[in-house]
Every structure is written in C-alpha cells, then in structure tokens.
C-alpha cells in the first residue's frame, strides 16, 4: 500500500463514486466500507 491512510466507513464511504474520488483525488491507500449490496437499500433514519 503506497499510503497507509484509510478512509473509514461512514458518510464519505456511502457511494462508489465518493469512495473512488477520495482514493484517487485524496490519496487514501484504502477504503473501509459498510455492507455492500448490488441493489440499493433504504438505510436507517438519522437520530
């Protein structure tokens, strides 16, 4: 891994395009994701 900095799962990891942007433009070495599904699923509402 060129850069040991990892994007933690959360708001910035909510879409594939955002993960790609953070890794390519931000230089993160890896991205930790939450569960992944092929089809979109409705998440939990915010508190």
ABEGO torsion letter per residue (X at the ends): XABABBBBBEAAAABAAAAAAAAAAAGBABBBBBBBBABBBBBBBBX
